[in-house]
Amino acid sequence: MFSPTVLRPRWVKWLIATLLFLTLSACVDKPSTLERIKEDGVLRVVTRNSPATYFQDRNGETGFEYELVKRFADELGVKLEIETADNLDDLFGQLGKPNGPVLAAAGLVSSEQRQQQVRFSHPYLEVTPQIIYRNGQSRPTNAADLAGKKIMVLKGSTHAEQLAALKKQNPAIEYEESDAVEVVDLLRMVDEGQIDLTLVDSNEVAMNQVYFPNVRVAFDLGNASNQSWAVAAGDDNSLLNEINSYLDKVEKNGTLQRLKDRYYGHVDVLGYVGAYTFAQHLQQRLPKYEKHFRAYAKAEKVDWRLLAAIGYQESLWQPTVTSKTGVRGLMMLTQKTAWTPSRASWAAPSTWPGSRMSWTTRSPSPTAPGSPWLPITSEPVIWTMHVSWPRKKA
């Protein structure tokens, strides 16, 4: 038999050694979220598939949220990996899972309920919740008019929270939450008369209204709020601090405003009717000539979208149109200007000579130094376009 007095010291030593090992292991600092992102070389982001956030077109991935978060990934020096959630509950459920997305960039608005799930960044876009109705129907003017209407909103959204609060005050208000639709679906359902009303943010309306001719804004429901990015709850602030620093930077240097103008400025500039017409031309006319704009822009080392914009200004992308003064073609050129040794036919598409003429620019505008106004001269018109001066590009 073994003596208990012999075993006890060995057992005690083994226990002490084990406890010491565990204690030292706990003292080793785990890498922060930001450090893991840089070590892996990937920023994993979850978002919604919608025109105001992220989508894919014939040119690849795009969208306001996508462009903003892509610039953030580039600043970190890592690859961007996008995942899309089926609905808002799924989005918040994915955030922070092991090997899952670490950031949600999906046009999210903070609320008390959501703050229990995630932490929000500094705001980057102010939006207003708006009641949407169908043109030709009775226009609601206040919350009391919502009673008796067929209303649908996104499940788990702050809009559902707003309607729940209104229902406590007025039980006659009925609404449905759906996790099977996106904002664009809600607007289409109003446009087609499938539902009477919906509640969406103003930026979503600005982005999508041109595609739904019967959609109208009834009134603003509540005060303006701010959209932010979200990270998982916890004590690790490394990623959140980096995000806030980045958002402050793009706000200060004008990058954020340029993105806002690109995605949401068209209604203010064109008006609803003009924006709707432009959207139709964008789908029906531009695809016929896009390859030509791209080819000539590449040759002239300019952005093809600038040439396309000039072409639209001149002819609304109509190659056979002729003005009262006799100029014609996509770029509205005279016979003398349009004729080149390689393009002797005046009636042929005038994109190539037009691209040469259009990029005949003067030096910066005689206004204050650093002005973003770039004068562009073209036969037969001289006009000034408000574009970002090349040396100021983000």
N, C-alpha and C positions, 0 to 999 in steps of 0.2 A: 504493500500500500504506500501511496505517496503521502508525504507529510504535508498537512495544511500550511504549516509555517514556511515550507519551501515554495509552495505554489503562490502564496499571497503576494510576495514582493514581485514575482515575475508578472503576475496578472495586473498589478498596479502599474508597473512600468509600461506594459503594453497599452493600458488604457490612457495613461498620460501621453504616450507618443501619438496615439490616434487622435486625441483631442487637440494636441499641438498641431498636427498636420491639418486637421479640419479648420482650425483657427487661422493658420497661415494661408490656407487656400481661400478663405473668405476675405482675407485682406487684399488679395490680388484684384486690382481694378478691372472691371469688365469694360470693353470698348463701348463708347457712347454710340448712339444711333448714327450721328454724323460720321463718326470714325468708321463704323461698319459700312456705310454707304460708299465712302471713299475707298475702303479696302476691297469691297466687292466690285467697285466700278460701275454700279447701277443704282439709279434712283427709281424705285417702284412707286407708281402713282395710280390711284384709283379715281375714276371720273364717271360721268354720265355721257351717254351717246346722244348728243343733241347739237343743233347748229350753234348754240351759244356756249358750248363747252368743248366738245371734241367730236370730230367726225372725219370720214375719209371721202375725198372726192377724186376726180381723175388725176389730180396732181399729188395725191398722197394724203398724209395726215394733216389736219388743220383744225381751226377753232380757236376762239379767244383764250380759253383756259389752256389749251395745248401749247399755243405760242408762248404764253406767259411762263408756263412751267418748263418748257423746252429751254428757254433762256436761262432759267434757274439751274437746270441740269448742266448746261454748257458752262456756267460760271463755276460749278463744282468740279467740272472736268470729268463728268461721268456720263454714261449712256442713260437715256430715258426709256423706261419700260412702262407702257400704259396698259392698264386693265380697266374694263368697263363693267359697271355693276348693273344688274337687272332692275334694281329699284333702290330707293334711299335706305331702306332697312338693310339690304344686302351690302350697300356701300359702307355703312357704318360698321357692319359686321365683319367686313374684310379688313378694315383698318387695324393695323397692329397685330394681326395674326402672325405666327412664326413663318418667316420666309415670305410674308405677304407684303402688300403695299404699306409704306410708312407715311404717306401723304395723300390726302384727299383734296383734289382741285376740281370742284364740281359746282361752282356757283352757290356755295352754302351760306346760309344766313344763321347767325348765332341765335340761340334761344336758351332759356333756363333748362329746358329738358335736354337739349343737345349738349350743353356744357357739362352735364353729368356723364356724358359718354366720351367726349373728346375735348381737346384744347384748340382754340382758334388763334389764327395769326392776326397781324394788323390788317385792317380792311383795305381793299383795293378798288372796289366798285360800289357806288351808291345806287340802290334800286328802290323802287316803290311798288308795293303789291297793288295790282289793278284788277277790278272786276271787268270781265270781258263778256260782251253780249253780241247777238247777231243783228246786223243792220236790217232795218225793216220791222224789227220787233220793238216792243215797248222798252224804252231805255230806263233801267233802274238808276236812281239818283242818290240813294242812301241805303244803309244796312237794312232798314225796315222793308225795303222793296225786294229783298232776297227771299222773303217768305213765300212759299208756294212755288218756287222755281226749281227746276231740275239742275242741280249743281254737281260738278265732279272736280276733284283736285287730286294731286299726287298723294299717295299714302305715305305717311311719315314726314310730310313737308311742314314747314312753318305756316303755310297757308291752311293746312288742316287744323293746326293749333289755333289759328285766328278764328276759323269758322266754329270750332268747338267752344271758344270763349263767347262768340256771338250767340250761339245756340243756348247757352246758359241764361242769357239775357232775354232771348226771344225763342222759345221752344218751337215756334212755327217754322223756323229755318231748318231745312233738311238738306243734307249733302251726302255725297258718296266719295269714299277714298278708294283709289285704285292703284295697285302696284304693277298693273299690266300695261300702263301707258306712259308716255313721256309728254312733255309740254306741247310739242308739235302735234301730238295726237289730240290733246285737249282742244287746241285751237282749231284743228280740222273738224272736230265734232261740233263745236260751236258754229263754224262756218257752214256745215252741212245741216245744222238744225237737229242733230242727235241729242244734244243737251242745250239747256237754256243759257247757262252761265258757267264760267270757270274763274279761277283766281290764279294769276301768274304774275311774275315780276316784270317790271317795265322793260328791262333789257331783253327779255325773251320776246316780248311783244314787238319791240323795235326790230329784232332780228328776223322774226317770222311773219309779220303782218302782211308784207308784200305778196306772200304766197296764198293768202286767204282773203279774197276781196270782200267778203261779208263780215269779217271780224272788226269790231269796234271796241274802244275803251269806254266803259260806262262811267266809272269814277275810281278814284284812288281810295283804297281801303286801309286806313291807318297811315302812320308816318313812314318816311323813308327809312330804309335800313341798309346795312352794309354787308357785302359778300366778303368772305374770308376763306383761306385754306384751313384745313384741320389736320391735326396729328393725334396719335393715340394718347389717352390719358396716362399720367405717370409723372415721375420726378425728373426724367431726362429732358432737359431743355435745349440740348445741343442743336437739334434740327430746327426747333421752333425759333431759336435765336437767330440762326442763319437765314431762315425764311424771312423773318421780320427785317433783318438788315438788307436783304435783297429787295423786298417790296418797298422799303423806304428809298432805296437807291433808284429803282426804276420810276418811282413817283417823282423824284427830284430831277432826274436827267431827261424826263420827257418821254421815255420809252412807253410807259403805261398809257399816257395820253394818246400817243400815236396808235396804240392798239385799240383803244376805245374809239378813236375816230374811224379806224379801218372797219371795225365790226358794227359799230352802232351809230356812226355819224351820217349814214346815207339818208335817213328819213328827215333829219334836220336840214340837210342840204337840198334834197330833191323834193321833199314833200311826199305825202303818201302816194298820190297819183303818179308822180314822176318815178318814185322808187318801184312801184308796181310795174310800170312800163319797162323800166330798166331791167328788172328781174326777168321779164319775159324775153327781152332782147339778149340777155346774158345766156339764157338757156337755148334760144332758138337761132341766134345769129352768130355769136362769138365762136362757137365750135368750128364753123366753116372756115374761119380765117385765123384761128389761134396759131396754127403751125407757121403761117407766114409771119405773123408778128414776132413769134419766138425766133425764127431763123434770122430775120433782119435785125432784131434787137441784139442777138448774139454777135452778128457781124459788126454792129456799131458800138457794142459794149455798153448797152443801156438796158434798163429793166423793160421786159416785153410788155408789162402791164401799163407802162407809161405810153408806149406807142399805141396800145389798144385804147387807152383813155383818150388820146388825141384823135384817133380814128372815130371814136364814138362821138366826140365833141363836134367833129367835122361832118360826119355823114350818117350817124347812128348805125354804123357798120352796114351801109348799103352801097355796094360797089358800082351800081349803075346810076346812082342819083346824080343829077346835074343842077347846079345853082343858077340863079338868074344871070350871073355874070359869066357863065360858061365853064366854070371850074367843075370838075367831076371826080368820081372815084372815092374809094375809102378815105383818102387823105385830102380830098378836095384840092386838086392841083390843076394848074393851067396846062395847056397842051405843051408849051415850051418846057415847063418844069418836068412834066411827066415823061417826056421823051428822053431816052438814054440809048447809047449804042446797043445795049443788050435788051432794050424794051422799047421797040419802035412804035408799038401800037398804043395810041392814046387811050383807047377803050379798055386796055388791059388793066388789071388791078394795080393801083398806084402805090402799093405799100412801100416798095423799096425806095423810090425817090422821095416819097413822103417821109420815110424814116430819116433820110439824109437831111432833108430840109428842116424837119421838126427838131433835130438836135443841134441846129445852129443857134447856140446860146450866147448871150452876152455875159459878161462877168457879173458878179453878184449885184443885185439891185442897188440903186443909188440910195437906198434907205439905210437905216442903221446897220453897222457891221454885224455879221452873224444872222442877218434876217433870213427866215426860212422861205422867202418868196423867190422863186426862180423864173425869170422871164424866158419864154420860149418863143422863137420866131418861126413862122411857117407861111408859105405862100398859100392864099393871099392874105392871111390874117396874122396879126401880132397880138398875143394875149399873154396874160400872166397866170401861171398855175401855182397854187399853194402846195408845194411839195417840200419834203425835208431836203435841205441842202446836202449834197453828197458828203461833205466833210463832217457833217453833223450826224451821220447815220449811226444808229446804235449797233 
